[in-house]
Amino acid sequence: MKFKAEIDVMPLDALLDPQGKAVTNSMKNIGLPEIDGVRIGRHVRLFVEAATKEVAEQKVEEACKKLLSNQIMESYAFSVTEA
């Protein structure tokens, strides 16, 4: 079966996010001062061939831990659905 994974990788809350801070400051400049606390991360979509959804989730978890995120500086969350 083929599955689609949607993965969000974000900087840990305890760490500085220079891109997010720059965007937060720019919100004031464009007339949106009520927007605050912007954090910038990345979104990854991939497809997995696996026998079951559970196996696909295990493969995505492994990919996140080994390649897609730096666990010292980032957290991740994902969902897996049939493609």
C-alpha positions in Angstrom: 0.0 0.0 0.0 1.0 3.6 -0.5 0.8 6.1 2.2 1.3 9.9 2.3 3.1 11.5 5.3 2.8 15.2 6.2 5.6 16.2 8.5 6.1 19.5 10.3 9.6 20.3 11.7 9.8 23.3 14.1 12.6 24.8 16.2 12.3 24.0 19.9 10.4 26.6 21.9 13.4 27.1 24.2 15.6 28.2 21.2 15.8 31.5 19.4 14.2 31.6 16.0 15.8 34.5 14.1 13.5 34.1 11.1 10.4 34.0 13.2 11.6 37.1 15.2 12.2 39.0 11.9 8.7 38.1 10.6 7.2 39.1 14.0 8.9 42.5 13.8 7.8 43.0 10.2 4.1 42.4 11.1 4.2 45.7 13.0 5.6 47.4 10.0 2.8 46.2 7.7 0.0 47.2 10.1 -0.5 43.9 11.9 0.8 44.5 15.4 -1.6 42.0 16.9 0.4 39.1 15.3 3.1 38.0 17.6 5.3 35.0 18.4 5.9 33.8 14.9 8.0 30.6 14.6 9.3 29.5 11.2 9.8 25.8 10.5 9.4 23.6 7.4 6.8 21.2 6.0 7.8 17.9 4.3 5.5 15.7 2.3 6.6 12.2 1.3 5.2 8.9 0.2 5.9 5.5 1.7 5.3 2.1 0.3 4.4 -0.2 3.3 2.2 -3.2 4.2 0.3 -1.3 6.9 -0.2 2.2 8.2 1.7 1.2 11.4 4.7 0.1 9.3 4.5 3.4 7.3 4.4 5.4 10.6 7.5 3.5 11.9 9.4 4.4 8.6 8.4 8.0 8.8 9.4 8.2 12.5 12.8 6.7 11.5 13.2 9.2 8.7 12.4 12.1 11.0 14.9 11.0 13.7 17.7 10.1 11.3 17.5 12.8 8.6 14.6 15.2 8.6 15.1 16.8 12.0 17.9 17.8 14.3 16.5 16.6 17.6 18.8 18.8 19.6 17.2 21.9 18.1 13.9 20.8 16.5 10.7 18.9 17.2 8.5 17.2 14.7 5.0 15.9 14.3 3.5 14.0 11.4 0.4 12.3 10.1 0.2 9.4 7.8 -2.8 8.7 5.5 -3.5 6.3 2.6 -2.4 7.9 -0.7 
